[in-house]
């Protein structure tokens, strides 16, 4: 049974999905515009988040922010089941006063670190039971059930924030420190000229070695990573009101036609469509 639910106000999206015959081609490198809480139930594989590899363990959770690129490597040999909750940045429960930051656990981490909550913590903290309750209220639908669902989501966020504040989610940094430094450098300079020569000179390594360690750590090329990050930045700038041409150059692209192709390939929309449809 597959369950898909989108809140009437667009504040959250939830799905409980079972793929009896999962296909790797269906799980490509991507990013979300929302905060994501991913509960893995069964199957076999690993998640790569910003160069950190997280082997999937039954009933464990991964949290991902809108700034984190990630991709799933899934076994095609067994069924794959998960529950996924995506929460808009503007999510609020009606009776929660302004000023409460529900997303501290997502914001105050280094990219690709501290994404995992192990199954023991998920069970002990009550998040697993909250996921089941959320699925129930989403399946029933209606205004009252949606309000209850929002309260459940707020409970989830509260628990996750407390886990990160007091128990400290285990970090899972890239396998070598040089790689972590490279990722940090790229993200800090994504709107500036970035080339293999610039990055390899910065870290005193050859371009060949740079490409090799990057592909080994992330599963994709350094140029692909830079392109995704620039599209991600341009996407945000357009949604904030910049014209597509402004967003193109502000995000590090030096040619609009290259930007247009990359943006459409990654987002499935043209820059002008995003600009036209933004709220």
C-alpha positions as CSV (number, residue, x, y, z in Angstrom):
1,X,0.0,0.0,0.0
2,X,1.3,3.4,-1.0
3,X,0.0,6.6,0.8
4,X,0.7,10.1,-0.6
5,X,-0.6,13.2,1.1
6,X,0.0,16.9,0.5
7,X,-1.3,19.5,3.0
8,X,-3.9,21.9,1.6
9,X,-1.7,24.9,2.4
10,X,1.4,23.2,0.9
11,X,3.1,23.2,4.3
12,X,4.1,19.5,4.3
13,X,4.1,16.5,2.0
14,X,4.1,12.9,3.3
15,X,4.4,9.6,1.6
16,X,4.6,5.9,2.8
17,X,5.9,3.9,-0.2
18,X,6.8,0.3,-0.8
19,X,8.6,-0.6,-4.0
20,X,8.4,-4.3,-4.5
21,X,11.0,-4.1,-7.3
22,X,13.0,-0.9,-6.8
23,X,15.1,0.3,-9.7
24,X,18.2,2.4,-9.2
25,X,17.4,4.6,-12.2
26,X,14.4,6.0,-10.2
27,X,16.7,7.4,-7.5
28,X,18.9,10.0,-8.9
29,X,21.0,12.8,-7.4
30,X,18.7,15.6,-6.2
31,X,18.0,18.3,-3.7
32,X,14.8,19.4,-2.0
33,X,13.4,22.9,-1.4
34,X,12.0,21.6,1.9
35,X,13.3,20.1,5.1
36,X,13.1,16.3,4.9
37,X,12.7,13.6,7.5
38,X,13.3,10.1,6.0
39,X,12.3,7.0,7.9
40,X,13.8,3.8,6.4
41,X,11.8,0.7,7.1
42,X,13.1,-2.1,4.9
43,X,15.4,-2.9,2.0
44,X,19.1,-2.6,1.5
45,X,21.2,0.3,0.4
46,X,22.9,3.6,1.5
47,X,22.3,7.3,1.3
48,X,25.0,9.6,0.2
49,X,24.6,13.1,1.6
50,X,27.2,15.7,0.7
51,X,30.0,13.1,0.6
52,X,28.9,11.2,3.7
53,X,27.7,7.7,3.2
54,X,24.9,6.4,5.5
55,X,24.2,2.7,5.3
56,X,20.5,2.2,5.7
57,X,19.3,0.5,8.9
58,X,15.7,-0.5,9.5
59,X,13.8,2.1,11.5
60,X,16.6,4.7,11.4
61,X,16.0,8.3,10.3
62,X,17.9,10.7,8.1
63,X,17.3,14.4,8.3
64,X,18.2,16.6,5.3
65,X,18.1,20.3,4.8
66,X,17.4,22.2,1.5
67,X,21.1,22.9,1.1
68,X,22.1,19.2,1.1
69,X,22.5,17.3,-2.2
70,X,21.8,13.6,-1.7
71,X,21.2,10.4,-3.6
72,X,20.1,6.9,-2.8
73,X,21.9,3.7,-3.8
74,X,19.4,1.0,-3.4
75,X,19.5,-2.8,-3.9
76,X,17.2,-4.0,-6.6
77,X,17.1,-7.5,-5.1
78,X,14.6,-6.8,-2.3
79,X,11.5,-4.6,-1.6
80,X,12.2,-1.1,-0.4
81,X,9.9,0.6,2.1
82,X,10.1,4.1,3.6
83,X,8.1,7.0,5.0
84,X,9.2,10.4,3.9
85,X,8.1,13.8,5.4
86,X,8.9,17.0,3.6
87,X,8.2,20.2,5.5
88,X,8.1,23.7,4.0
89,X,10.3,26.3,5.5
90,X,7.2,28.4,6.4
91,X,5.6,25.5,8.3
92,X,3.9,26.6,11.5
93,X,1.3,25.1,13.7
94,X,-1.5,27.7,14.1
95,X,-1.2,28.1,17.8
96,X,2.6,28.3,18.0
97,X,3.8,31.8,18.6
98,X,6.2,33.5,16.2
99,X,9.9,33.3,16.9
100,X,10.2,29.5,17.5
101,X,12.6,27.9,15.1
102,X,11.4,24.4,14.4
103,X,14.3,23.6,12.2
104,X,17.4,24.1,14.4
105,X,18.5,20.5,13.9
106,X,18.6,21.0,10.2
107,X,20.2,24.4,10.1
108,X,23.0,24.2,12.6
109,X,25.0,21.3,11.2
110,X,27.9,21.1,8.7
111,X,26.7,19.8,5.4
112,X,26.5,16.0,5.3
113,X,27.2,15.6,9.0
114,X,24.9,14.6,11.8
115,X,22.1,13.5,9.4
116,X,21.5,10.1,11.0
117,X,19.3,9.1,14.0
118,X,19.8,5.5,14.8
119,X,16.9,3.0,15.2
120,X,17.3,2.8,19.0
121,X,16.9,6.6,19.4
122,X,14.0,6.6,16.9
123,X,12.1,4.0,19.0
124,X,13.1,5.4,22.4
125,X,12.3,9.0,21.6
126,X,8.8,8.1,20.2
127,X,9.5,9.4,16.7
128,X,8.6,6.0,15.2
129,X,5.2,6.0,16.8
130,X,4.6,9.5,15.7
131,X,5.3,8.5,12.1
132,X,2.7,5.8,12.4
133,X,0.2,8.3,13.8
134,X,1.0,10.8,11.1
135,X,0.3,8.1,8.4
136,X,-3.0,7.4,10.0
137,X,-4.2,11.0,10.1
138,X,-3.0,11.6,6.5
139,X,-4.8,8.5,5.3
140,X,-8.1,9.7,6.8
141,X,-7.7,13.3,5.4
142,X,-9.9,16.3,6.2
143,X,-9.2,19.6,7.9
144,X,-9.2,18.2,11.5
145,X,-6.9,15.4,10.6
146,X,-4.6,17.8,8.8
147,X,-4.4,20.0,11.9
148,X,-3.6,17.0,14.1
149,X,-1.0,15.9,11.6
150,X,0.7,19.4,11.9
151,X,0.8,19.0,15.7
152,X,2.4,15.6,15.3
153,X,5.0,17.1,12.9
154,X,5.7,19.8,15.5
155,X,6.3,17.0,18.1
156,X,8.7,15.3,15.7
157,X,10.7,18.5,15.1
158,X,10.7,19.2,18.9
159,X,12.2,15.7,19.6
160,X,14.7,16.0,16.8
161,X,15.9,19.4,18.0
162,X,16.3,18.1,21.5
163,X,18.2,15.0,20.3
164,X,20.7,17.2,18.5
165,X,21.0,19.7,21.3
166,X,21.6,17.2,24.2
167,X,22.5,13.8,22.8
168,X,24.3,15.2,19.8
169,X,23.5,13.2,16.7
170,X,26.6,11.1,15.6
171,X,28.5,12.9,12.9
172,X,29.5,11.0,9.8
173,X,32.0,13.2,8.0
174,X,33.5,12.4,4.6
175,X,36.0,9.6,4.9
176,X,39.0,11.9,4.6
177,X,39.5,15.3,6.0
178,X,40.8,16.7,2.7
179,X,37.4,15.9,1.2
180,X,35.5,17.7,3.9
181,X,37.7,20.8,3.3
182,X,37.1,20.6,-0.4
183,X,33.3,20.5,0.0
184,X,33.4,23.4,2.4
185,X,35.6,25.5,0.0
186,X,33.3,24.8,-2.9
187,X,30.1,25.8,-1.0
188,X,31.8,28.9,0.4
189,X,32.8,30.0,-3.2
190,X,30.0,28.6,-5.3
191,X,29.1,32.0,-6.8
192,X,32.7,32.6,-7.8
193,X,34.8,31.1,-10.6
194,X,35.5,27.5,-9.7
195,X,37.6,25.2,-11.9
196,X,39.6,22.0,-11.4
197,X,42.7,24.1,-11.6
198,X,41.6,26.6,-8.9
199,X,40.5,23.8,-6.5
200,X,43.5,21.6,-7.1
201,X,45.9,24.5,-6.6
202,X,44.1,25.5,-3.4
203,X,44.6,22.1,-1.9
204,X,48.0,21.3,-3.5
205,X,46.8,18.2,-5.2
206,X,46.7,17.1,-8.9
207,X,43.5,17.5,-10.9
208,X,43.5,13.7,-11.4
209,X,43.7,13.1,-7.6
210,X,41.1,15.7,-6.9
211,X,38.6,14.1,-9.4
212,X,39.4,10.6,-8.0
213,X,38.8,11.3,-4.3
214,X,35.7,13.4,-5.1
215,X,34.1,10.7,-7.1
216,X,35.0,8.1,-4.6
217,X,33.5,10.1,-1.7
218,X,30.4,11.3,-3.4
219,X,29.7,8.9,-6.2
220,X,29.5,11.7,-8.8
221,X,31.9,14.2,-10.5
222,X,33.1,17.5,-9.0
223,X,31.7,19.4,-12.0
224,X,28.3,17.8,-11.5
225,X,28.4,18.8,-7.8
226,X,29.2,22.4,-8.7
227,X,26.5,22.6,-11.3
228,X,23.9,21.2,-8.8
229,X,24.9,23.7,-6.2
230,X,24.8,26.6,-8.6
231,X,21.3,25.6,-9.8
232,X,20.2,25.2,-6.2
233,X,21.4,28.8,-5.5
234,X,19.8,30.2,-8.6
235,X,16.6,28.5,-7.8
236,X,16.5,30.1,-4.4
237,X,17.4,33.6,-5.9
238,X,14.6,33.3,-8.4
239,X,12.1,32.4,-5.8
240,X,13.3,35.4,-3.7
241,X,12.5,37.7,-6.6
242,X,15.6,38.0,-8.8
243,X,15.2,37.8,-12.6
244,X,16.5,34.5,-14.1
245,X,19.3,36.4,-15.9
246,X,20.4,38.0,-12.5
247,X,20.2,34.6,-10.8
248,X,22.2,33.0,-13.5
249,X,25.3,35.2,-13.0
250,X,24.8,35.6,-9.3
251,X,25.0,31.9,-8.8
252,X,28.3,31.5,-10.7
253,X,27.3,30.6,-14.2
254,X,29.0,32.7,-16.9
255,X,26.7,31.7,-19.8
256,X,22.9,31.9,-19.8
257,X,22.4,29.1,-22.3
258,X,24.5,26.7,-20.2
259,X,22.6,27.8,-17.1
260,X,19.2,27.3,-18.9
261,X,20.1,23.8,-19.9
262,X,21.4,22.8,-16.5
263,X,18.5,24.4,-14.7
264,X,15.9,22.7,-16.8
265,X,17.7,19.3,-16.6
266,X,17.9,19.4,-12.8
267,X,14.6,21.1,-11.8
268,X,12.4,19.9,-14.7
269,X,11.4,23.6,-15.3
270,X,12.7,26.5,-17.1
271,X,14.0,29.5,-15.1
272,X,11.1,31.7,-16.4
273,X,8.5,29.0,-15.3
274,X,9.9,29.1,-11.8
275,X,9.8,32.9,-11.8
276,X,6.2,33.0,-13.1
277,X,4.9,30.4,-10.6
278,X,6.6,31.7,-7.5
279,X,4.3,32.9,-4.8
